[in-house]
């Protein structure tokens, strides 16, 4: 159920798919598998998708979170930059922003890691259960729980809760910002 990503790697459009075998890259034109890296972070229902920043692809799974270097995915050397036992989401996909990797577990444990090192910067419990992926608008991150309570935090190395809003309806999917 994970959404794949498309990136140009080594001059070729590549489909990045995180499945039971690991993170695999497929030639977008011909469909051939270019490489596959077993990462073992998964578990659960395999819903949370990978995400990327300019240099990494991040796979935040229910057992661990792994960062892989985009430039090393060709299979010639180990692409794993770091691994951490920071337990990630089953449903909500992670968010890479401002050198940070942010995610929330289904049970509401929000975590912020340094995207370069995997160091845990903060971890806190938010109210409720979470299935929607966090989104960002500017330097603000929105975590919306299943009951429609949206917690707004700063995309920062220290946890700062800025607001909490009640949508007053069940929310199981991410909302989409418009015009910023």
N, C-alpha and C positions, 0 to 999 in steps of 0.2 A: 504493500500500500504506500510505500515511500515515493515521494516525487523525485524524479531524477533531475540532475543539473546538466547543463551544456556549457563546456568551456573549451577554448582553443588551447591545446597542449601540443607542444612541438610542431606548431603550424597546422595541426589537424583538429577539426571540430570533433569533440569527444563527448559522448554521453556518459556521465558519471552515475552509476547505479549502486546503491547500498542495499545488498540483499543478504540472504543467509550465508553465502560463501564469503562475504566481505565486500569491499569497495572495488567495483569493476569499472573499467573504461572500455567503451565500445566505439569503434569508428562510426561516426554519424552517417557517412555516405554509404558504406558497404555493410555495416552491421556486425563486423567481426570484432570479437573481444580482443582488445589490445593488451590488457593485463588485468590481474585481480590480486588484491592484497587482503588476506584474511586479517580481520581486526578484532573480532570477538567482543565487541562492545554491546552488541544487540540484546536479544531476549525480548520478551513481551510480544506484542502484536505487530511489531515492525511498522509503525506508523510514522514516527518522528523522522523527518528527512534530514539529509546532510545539509550543511550550509557552508558558504565560502567567504573569505575576505580576499585581499589581493594576493596573498601568498599561501594560504592554507585551505584545505577542506576539513571540516569538523564533523565528526560523527559522535553525537551524544546519545549513548544508549543507556539501558536500565542497569547495566553492570559497571560501565566505565565510559569515559569520554576520551576520544583520540583525535589528535591533530596530525594531518599528513601534509607534507610540502607539495604544492602543485607542481613544482619543477622536478620532483623526483618520482612522479607517478608512472613514468615510462617503464619501470621494472628493472632498471639497471642497478639501482641501489635501494636500500630500505627507506621508504618515504616517511616513516613515523617520526614526527618531531617530538611529541610527548604523549604520554598516557597518564590519566589520573583516575583514581577510584571514585571521583565525584560522580555520584549516581545521577544520571540524566533522565529525561522524560521517556515515556512510552508513546504518548500521543503528540504533544506539542513539539514543534521543531525549534532548534536553537536559533539565536540571533547573534550575528557578529556585527559589532559596532564600536568605533573609537578604540580599537585595539583590545576590545573585551569580547568575551563569549558569554552570553546570558541565556539561561533556560529555566524552565519550571517543570517539576515532576507532576504527575497526575494528582498527587496528594497535596500539592501546593508548596513544595520546598523550592524556593527560587535561589539560584546560584549564579555567581559572577566569577569567571576565570580570566586571568590574563591570557590573551590569545597567543602570545609569543611563547610563554613558558608553561601554561597550564596551572599556574599557581592560583589557589582559591583566594579570591579577594574578599568575598562576602557570601554568606548563606543565611537565608531567613525563611521563616514560615509565613506564607500569605494565607488569607482566609479561603477556604473552600477547595473544590476539586478543579483541575485544569485540563482542558482538552484543546483549547485554542492556542495557537502559537503566539508568543509575544511579538509585538510590532514596534517599530520606532518611527517617530516623527521628530526630525531634528535630533536633539540630544535627550529626548524623553523616550522611555520605554513603557509600553502599556501591556500589563498582564491582566487578561480578562478571565474570570472563573466561570464555571458552569451556571452559576446563579445570576450572572450578569454584573458582578462586582468587578470593576476595573481599578486596579492599583497602578498609579503612575509613579515611576521612579526615575531618578537621574541616571543617565548612562555614565556612571562614574565608578572609580575604584573603591569608593566607600558607599554603603547603602544609604540612600536618602529617599524616603517616601515623600512624594510631593503632593499627592492627592489620592482620594478614593472616591469613585463615582458609582452610583447605582443605576444600571440600565433597566432594572425591574422586569427582566425576562430572561429565560434560559438562553445561554450562549455557549454553543459547542464548537464554533468555528471562528477563525480570526476575522476581524473586521478590516476593511481596506480604507486607508486614509486617502483623502482627495484634496488636491490643491495644497499640499504641504501638511 
